[in-house]
Amino acid sequence: MPIKDAGKKAMRSDVKKRSKNLRRSRTFKMLVKEIREYITSGDKKKAEETMPKVQKAIDKATKAGVLNKNTASRKKSRLVSAIKKIS
């Protein structure tokens, strides 16, 4: 436990930041898992409908610093190319 007031305040803000980052991280991971299920099952229509939600979640995670921008770009690119490969 911190002793100084500044340390206590930093700890409070860290807890808030951690909860927000975890929420963003879980949301984007859940959506990526969902769209991957659609891709493996061959449901192109549902995958295309879900893609904007996934992109939004990835962008929010990137903005918050949960993901690196290049990682986010790579994930989005791979998902889009996987959707295009569905016949």
Secondary structure, 3 states (H helix, E strand, C coil): CCCCHHHHHHHHHHHHHHHHHHHHHHHHHHHHHHHHHHHHHCCHHHHHHHHHHHHHHHHHHHHHCCCCHHHHHHHHHHHHHHHHHCC
